[in-house]
Amino acid sequence: MIKKTHIVFLSFLCAALGGCGSSRPVAEKETSPITVVTATDLHYLSPELTDYGTGFMRMVGNGDGKLTQYAPEITDAFLEEVEKLHPDALILSGDLSFNGEKTSHEELAGKLFKLQEQGIPVLVLPGNHDILYPFAARFEAETVTRTERVSGEEFRDIYGSLGYQDAAEKDGESLSFLYELSERVWLLLLDANTEDAPGRIKDSTMQWAERQMKRAEEAGASIITVTHQNVLAQNKLLSQGFLLDHHEEMEQQLKAHGIALNLSGHVHIQHIAKSGGLYDIATGSLNVFPHRYGVLMVDPDGSITYETKPVNVDRWDEGKAGISGEYGDFEALSQAYFDACTRKKMKKELEALSVSEEERAQMAELAVEMNRNYFAGTTKPEKEVTDTEGWKLWKEKGAELFFGKYMDSMLEDAGCDENELKIERDPRS
């Protein structure tokens, strides 16, 4: 079921949506929707930095299901789809690279430059993995060696023409900038991953952002903000390290200026959080099953629609899969890989429990299914979960385990579809 709300402030999004940085004529813009594609957590790793050997595959297999070995294929397929869609802007909200490798940044930037040459403005923001990340490495057989990473200044140099060059305003203390998508729709990208304040938007940047919000009010424009870390908690167990350090202050600032929409990522799950009139859409990681990106449509009447779309990867080398079996398409491979990563975590969680192998299998398979659905933003209705034997075993035997608590938290969104949001213009405005 599509989430809906009526928000008075969105009446700004009518008629005059003339385009800044778009290949579409202004006259067409006035009668056509504005389209913005948003994606996050690409975790792109250059093929030059790995041999896809046993050491590398073991490392990625211990993660949350990121298909880092297929990052180039996923990214290329995604950018091909964006080119066909030809939105008015593409936003990438952080963790562009796997672990901040300079080679990965440079290679990805080259791909994004080619897309921008097709008349699609590309706006990028760094994530916590992108700047001076300590684990930037090259992988060869069982050997891991450090590789060059980038500073904030180098990040700006590499991606300079992707948002920063055409920004209406830039913050001198961070990589934050204001991009005027049209006369009435402005995008405010806020950097919380500087070298000296990782995870926090600096006070000076908050003050700069306040000035941009006031400018927008004076100009009759409205702002959509973009962050890497979340402004609102997407899950009660996934808050520390995922929320901005001063998220409450940020939330209040956005509400004070009538801002109703923030776009974020970082948590890798597909989820939409709401507090009062403020929404924080955390689009799932492009590199994790089911590999989706978000599409925002701003209609001439002021309504906004958000929905996700899956990336169709049709060129991939099965030899890099990292799991056994034959798979007819990339989606089936990706799901199997994601499930295998969850089962590996389940094995560690369930080993200490006094349960039979059959009971352990029931518990594991329910956890695998719930985690897969949760990352995809499609949690089943509560009764369909709680009536299963696996759930009863979890409550009886594993309620105090992390995954038991995590499964409880998933049920707070039981029956919700986190892949769609409709914000309608208030007819009274």
C-alpha positions as CSV (number, residue, x, y, z in Angstrom):
1,M,0.0,0.0,0.0
2,I,1.4,3.4,-1.0
3,K,2.2,5.7,1.9
4,K,0.4,9.1,1.6
5,T,0.3,12.4,3.3
6,H,-1.0,15.9,2.6
7,I,1.6,18.6,3.2
8,V,0.8,22.2,2.7
9,F,4.3,23.3,2.0
10,L,4.4,21.2,-1.2
11,S,2.1,23.6,-2.9
12,F,5.4,25.3,-4.1
13,L,5.8,22.6,-6.7
14,C,3.4,23.9,-9.3
15,A,3.7,25.0,-12.8
16,A,7.0,26.9,-13.1
17,L,9.5,24.1,-12.8
18,G,11.9,25.6,-15.3
19,G,15.1,23.6,-15.4
20,C,18.6,24.4,-14.2
21,G,21.2,22.1,-15.7
22,S,18.7,20.0,-17.7
23,S,18.6,19.2,-21.4
24,R,14.8,19.6,-21.5
25,P,13.3,22.9,-22.7
26,V,11.8,25.1,-20.0
27,A,8.4,25.2,-21.8
28,E,8.3,21.4,-21.5
29,K,9.2,21.6,-17.9
30,E,6.2,23.7,-17.1
31,T,3.8,21.0,-18.2
32,S,5.9,17.9,-17.4
33,P,7.0,16.3,-14.2
34,I,10.5,16.8,-12.9
35,T,12.3,13.5,-12.4
36,V,15.1,12.9,-10.0
37,V,16.9,9.5,-9.6
38,T,18.5,8.8,-6.3
39,A,20.9,6.0,-5.5
40,T,23.3,5.3,-2.6
41,D,26.0,3.1,-1.3
42,L,27.4,1.9,-4.6
43,H,30.6,0.7,-2.9
44,Y,32.3,0.7,-6.3
45,L,35.6,-1.2,-6.3
46,S,37.9,-0.9,-9.4
47,P,38.8,-4.3,-11.0
48,E,42.4,-3.1,-10.9
49,L,42.4,-3.5,-7.1
50,T,41.4,-7.2,-6.9
51,D,42.1,-10.6,-8.5
52,Y,38.8,-11.9,-7.2
53,G,40.8,-14.6,-5.5
54,T,40.1,-16.6,-2.3
55,G,41.2,-13.9,0.1
56,F,39.0,-11.3,-1.5
57,M,36.0,-13.5,-1.8
58,R,36.3,-14.6,1.8
59,M,36.4,-11.0,2.9
60,V,33.3,-9.9,1.0
61,G,31.4,-13.1,1.9
62,N,31.6,-12.1,5.6
63,G,29.7,-8.9,4.9
64,D,26.0,-8.0,4.8
65,G,25.5,-9.4,1.3
66,K,27.2,-6.6,-0.8
67,L,28.1,-8.0,-4.2
68,T,31.3,-6.0,-4.4
69,Q,32.8,-8.5,-6.9
70,Y,30.0,-7.3,-9.3
71,A,30.2,-3.6,-8.5
72,P,31.4,-2.6,-12.0
73,E,28.6,-4.6,-13.7
74,I,25.9,-3.3,-11.3
75,T,27.1,0.3,-11.7
76,D,27.3,0.1,-15.5
77,A,23.8,-1.4,-15.8
78,F,22.5,1.3,-13.5
79,L,24.0,4.1,-15.4
80,E,22.7,2.7,-18.7
81,E,19.2,2.7,-17.2
82,V,19.6,6.3,-15.9
83,E,20.7,7.4,-19.4
84,K,17.5,5.9,-20.9
85,L,15.3,7.4,-18.2
86,H,17.1,10.8,-18.7
87,P,16.1,12.4,-15.4
88,D,16.5,16.0,-14.6
89,A,19.2,15.0,-12.0
90,L,20.9,12.0,-10.6
91,I,21.8,12.1,-6.9
92,L,24.4,9.7,-5.4
93,S,24.2,10.2,-1.6
94,G,27.5,8.7,-0.4
95,D,29.7,5.6,-0.1
96,L,30.5,5.8,-3.7
97,S,33.6,3.7,-3.3
98,F,34.2,0.3,-1.6
99,N,36.6,1.6,1.0
100,G,37.8,5.0,-0.2
101,E,40.3,3.8,-2.8
102,K,41.6,6.6,-5.1
103,T,41.6,4.3,-8.1
104,S,37.9,3.4,-7.5
105,H,36.9,7.1,-7.1
106,E,38.7,8.0,-10.3
107,E,37.2,5.2,-12.3
108,L,33.7,5.8,-11.1
109,A,34.0,9.5,-11.7
110,G,34.9,8.8,-15.3
111,K,31.7,6.8,-15.7
112,L,29.7,9.6,-14.2
113,F,31.3,12.2,-16.4
114,K,30.1,10.3,-19.5
115,L,26.6,10.2,-18.2
116,Q,26.6,14.0,-17.4
117,E,27.8,14.6,-21.0
118,Q,24.4,13.2,-22.0
119,G,22.8,16.2,-20.4
120,I,22.0,14.7,-17.0
121,P,23.3,16.6,-14.0
122,V,25.0,14.3,-11.5
123,L,25.3,15.4,-7.9
124,V,27.5,13.5,-5.5
125,L,28.0,13.5,-1.7
126,P,30.7,11.6,0.2
127,G,29.8,8.8,2.6
128,N,31.8,7.5,5.6
129,H,33.7,5.1,3.3
130,D,34.9,7.7,0.9
131,I,37.3,10.0,2.6
132,L,40.6,8.9,4.3
133,Y,39.0,5.5,5.1
134,P,41.6,3.4,6.8
135,F,40.8,0.1,4.9
136,A,41.5,1.2,1.3
137,A,43.3,-1.8,0.0
138,R,44.4,-4.0,-3.0
139,F,43.6,-7.7,-2.9
140,E,45.9,-10.4,-4.5
141,A,45.6,-14.0,-3.5
142,E,45.8,-14.0,0.3
143,T,47.7,-10.7,0.4
144,V,46.1,-7.4,1.3
145,T,48.1,-4.3,0.7
146,R,47.2,-0.7,1.4
147,T,46.4,1.5,-1.5
148,E,46.1,5.2,-2.0
149,R,43.0,6.9,-0.5
150,V,41.7,10.5,-0.9
151,S,41.3,13.5,1.3
152,G,38.2,15.8,1.2
153,E,40.1,18.2,-1.1
154,E,41.0,15.3,-3.4
155,F,37.4,14.1,-3.4
156,R,36.3,17.6,-4.6
157,D,39.0,17.6,-7.3
158,I,38.0,14.2,-8.6
159,Y,34.2,14.8,-8.7
160,G,34.5,18.6,-9.2
161,S,32.1,18.9,-12.1
162,L,29.5,16.7,-10.5
163,G,27.4,19.2,-8.6
164,Y,30.1,21.4,-7.1
165,Q,31.0,23.2,-10.3
166,D,27.4,24.3,-11.0
167,A,26.4,24.8,-7.3
168,A,24.5,28.0,-6.5
169,E,26.3,28.0,-3.1
170,K,29.2,26.0,-1.5
171,D,30.1,25.5,2.1
172,G,33.8,26.4,2.7
173,E,34.0,24.0,5.7
174,S,32.7,20.8,4.1
175,L,31.7,19.3,0.8
176,S,28.1,20.6,1.2
177,F,26.5,22.5,-1.6
178,L,23.2,24.0,-2.8
179,Y,22.0,23.1,-6.3
180,E,19.1,25.0,-7.8
181,L,17.3,22.3,-9.8
182,S,14.6,24.8,-10.8
183,E,13.4,28.2,-9.7
184,R,11.2,26.5,-7.1
185,V,13.0,23.2,-6.3
186,W,16.4,23.3,-4.6
187,L,18.6,20.5,-3.5
188,L,20.7,20.9,-0.4
189,L,23.4,18.2,-0.1
190,L,24.9,18.2,3.4
191,D,28.2,16.6,4.1
192,A,28.7,14.8,7.4
193,N,31.9,13.0,6.6
194,T,34.7,15.5,6.7
195,E,38.1,14.4,8.1
196,D,37.7,16.3,11.3
197,A,34.0,15.6,12.0
198,P,33.0,12.1,10.6
199,G,29.4,11.3,11.2
200,R,28.5,14.9,12.1
201,I,27.5,18.0,10.2
202,K,29.8,20.6,11.6
203,D,28.3,23.6,13.5
204,S,29.6,26.0,10.9
205,T,28.0,23.9,8.1
206,M,24.7,23.8,10.0
207,Q,24.8,27.6,10.2
208,W,25.6,27.8,6.4
209,A,22.7,25.4,5.8
210,E,20.4,27.7,7.9
211,R,21.3,30.6,5.6
212,Q,20.5,28.5,2.5
213,M,17.1,27.6,4.0
214,K,16.3,31.3,4.6
215,R,17.4,32.1,1.1
216,A,15.0,29.5,-0.3
217,E,12.1,31.0,1.8
218,E,12.9,34.5,0.5
219,A,13.0,33.2,-3.1
220,G,9.8,31.2,-2.7
221,A,11.6,28.0,-3.3
222,S,11.5,24.8,-1.3
223,I,14.3,22.5,-0.4
224,I,14.8,18.8,-0.5
225,T,17.9,17.8,1.6
226,V,20.3,15.0,1.0
227,T,22.5,13.3,3.6
228,H,24.4,10.1,3.7
229,Q,23.7,9.2,7.3
230,N,20.1,9.1,8.4
231,V,18.2,12.1,10.0
232,L,15.5,9.8,11.3
233,A,16.0,6.3,12.8
234,Q,15.1,3.7,10.2
235,N,15.2,0.9,12.8
236,K,15.5,1.0,16.6
237,L,18.5,-1.3,16.6
238,L,20.2,0.4,13.7
239,S,20.6,3.9,15.1
240,Q,24.1,4.2,16.7
241,G,26.5,4.8,13.8
242,F,23.7,5.1,11.3
243,L,22.0,8.3,12.5
244,L,23.8,11.6,12.2
245,D,25.5,12.3,15.6
246,H,23.3,15.4,16.1
247,H,20.2,14.0,14.3
248,E,17.7,15.6,16.7
249,E,19.1,19.1,16.1
250,M,19.1,18.4,12.4
251,E,15.5,17.1,12.5
252,Q,14.3,20.2,14.3
253,Q,16.1,22.5,11.9
254,L,14.4,20.9,8.9
255,K,11.0,21.0,10.5
256,A,11.5,24.6,11.5
257,H,11.9,25.5,7.8
258,G,9.1,23.4,6.5
259,I,11.3,20.8,4.9
260,A,9.4,17.6,4.5
261,L,11.8,15.3,2.6
262,N,15.4,14.1,3.2
263,L,17.1,11.6,1.0
264,S,19.7,9.3,2.7
265,G,21.3,5.9,2.7
266,H,24.0,4.3,4.8
267,V,21.9,1.7,6.5
268,H,21.6,-0.4,3.3
269,I,18.0,-1.4,3.9
270,Q,15.1,0.1,1.9
271,H,13.1,2.1,4.5
272,I,11.1,5.3,4.9
273,A,11.0,6.9,8.4
274,K,8.5,9.6,9.4
275,S,8.4,12.2,12.2
276,G,5.6,14.7,12.1
277,G,5.7,16.2,8.6
278,L,9.3,15.1,7.9
279,Y,10.2,12.0,5.9
280,D,13.6,10.5,5.6
281,I,13.8,8.1,2.6
282,A,16.7,5.7,3.1
283,T,17.1,4.1,-0.4
284,G,18.7,0.6,-0.1
285,S,22.3,0.0,-1.2
286,L,22.7,-0.3,-5.0
287,N,25.3,-3.0,-4.3
288,V,23.0,-5.2,-2.1
289,F,20.1,-7.4,-3.2
290,P,17.6,-6.4,-4.6
291,H,19.8,-3.6,-6.2
292,R,17.3,-0.9,-6.4
293,Y,17.4,2.9,-6.9
294,G,14.7,5.5,-6.2
295,V,12.8,7.7,-8.7
296,L,11.2,10.9,-7.5
297,M,8.5,12.4,-9.8
298,V,7.5,16.0,-9.0
299,D,4.2,16.7,-10.9
300,P,3.1,20.1,-12.1
301,D,0.3,20.1,-9.5
302,G,2.9,19.9,-6.7
303,S,2.5,16.2,-5.8
304,I,5.6,14.0,-5.3
305,T,5.8,10.3,-6.0
306,Y,8.7,8.1,-4.9
307,E,9.2,4.5,-6.1
308,T,12.1,2.1,-6.4
309,K,13.2,0.3,-9.5
310,P,15.5,-2.7,-9.7
311,V,18.7,-2.7,-11.8
312,N,18.6,-5.2,-14.6
313,V,22.1,-6.7,-14.8
314,D,22.3,-8.8,-17.9
315,R,26.1,-9.0,-18.4
316,W,27.9,-10.8,-15.6
317,D,30.6,-13.4,-15.1
318,E,29.2,-16.4,-13.0
319,G,32.8,-17.3,-12.1
320,K,32.9,-14.4,-9.7
321,A,29.7,-15.5,-7.8
322,G,31.4,-16.8,-4.7
323,I,28.8,-19.5,-4.2
324,S,28.1,-22.8,-5.8
325,G,25.1,-23.5,-8.1
326,E,23.8,-22.5,-11.4
327,Y,21.7,-19.4,-11.8
328,G,19.6,-18.4,-14.8
329,D,19.8,-14.7,-14.1
330,F,21.6,-12.1,-11.9
331,E,18.6,-11.6,-9.6
332,A,18.6,-15.3,-8.7
333,L,22.3,-15.3,-8.1
334,S,22.2,-12.1,-6.0
335,Q,19.3,-13.5,-3.8
336,A,21.2,-16.7,-3.2
337,Y,24.4,-14.8,-2.3
338,F,22.5,-12.5,0.1
339,D,20.8,-15.5,1.7
340,A,24.1,-17.3,2.1
341,C,25.6,-14.3,3.9
342,T,22.7,-14.3,6.3
343,R,22.9,-18.1,6.9
344,K,26.6,-17.6,7.8
345,K,25.6,-15.1,10.5
346,M,22.8,-17.4,11.6
347,K,25.2,-20.3,12.1
348,K,27.2,-18.3,14.6
349,E,24.1,-17.1,16.4
350,L,22.4,-20.4,16.7
351,E,25.3,-22.7,17.5
352,A,25.1,-22.1,21.2
353,L,21.3,-22.9,21.5
354,S,20.1,-26.3,22.8
355,V,17.9,-27.1,19.8
356,S,17.7,-29.9,17.3
357,E,19.1,-29.6,13.8
358,E,15.5,-29.5,12.5
359,E,14.6,-26.7,14.9
360,R,17.8,-24.8,14.1
361,A,17.0,-25.0,10.4
362,Q,13.5,-23.7,10.9
363,M,14.9,-20.7,12.9
364,A,17.6,-20.0,10.3
365,E,15.3,-20.1,7.3
366,L,12.8,-17.8,8.9
367,A,15.5,-15.3,9.7
368,V,16.9,-15.5,6.2
369,E,13.5,-14.9,4.7
370,M,12.7,-12.0,7.0
371,N,16.1,-10.3,6.5
372,R,15.8,-10.6,2.7
373,N,12.3,-9.1,2.8
374,Y,13.4,-6.4,5.2
375,F,16.3,-5.2,3.1
376,A,13.9,-5.2,0.1
377,G,11.4,-3.0,2.1
378,T,8.6,-5.6,1.9
379,T,8.1,-7.1,5.4
380,K,5.2,-9.7,5.5
381,P,2.1,-9.1,7.6
382,E,2.7,-9.8,11.3
383,K,0.4,-12.9,11.5
384,E,2.1,-14.6,8.6
385,V,5.4,-14.4,10.5
386,T,4.2,-15.1,14.1
387,D,2.2,-18.1,13.2
388,T,5.3,-20.0,11.9
389,E,7.1,-22.7,13.9
390,G,10.3,-20.8,13.3
391,W,9.0,-17.7,15.0
392,K,7.8,-19.6,18.0
393,L,11.2,-21.2,18.4
394,W,12.9,-17.8,18.2
395,K,10.7,-16.4,20.9
396,E,11.2,-19.5,23.1
397,K,14.9,-20.1,22.5
398,G,16.5,-17.1,20.8
399,A,14.7,-14.0,22.0
400,E,17.8,-12.6,23.7
401,L,20.1,-13.1,20.7
402,F,20.8,-10.1,18.5
403,F,19.0,-11.6,15.6
404,G,16.0,-12.3,17.8
405,K,15.8,-8.7,18.8
406,Y,16.4,-7.6,15.2
407,M,13.5,-9.8,14.0
408,D,11.3,-8.1,16.6
409,S,12.3,-4.7,15.2
410,M,11.4,-5.8,11.7
411,L,7.8,-6.5,12.7
412,E,7.4,-2.9,13.6
413,D,7.1,-2.4,9.8
414,A,5.0,-5.6,9.2
415,G,2.9,-5.4,6.1
416,C,4.4,-2.1,4.9
417,D,5.8,-1.5,1.5
418,E,8.8,0.8,1.9
419,N,9.3,1.2,-1.9
420,E,6.6,3.7,-2.5
421,L,5.6,7.1,-1.1
422,K,3.0,9.6,-2.4
423,I,3.0,13.1,-1.1
424,E,0.0,14.9,-2.4
425,R,-0.6,18.6,-2.7
426,D,-3.1,19.9,-0.2
427,P,-6.1,21.0,-2.2
428,R,-6.7,23.8,0.2
429,S,-3.4,25.5,-0.7
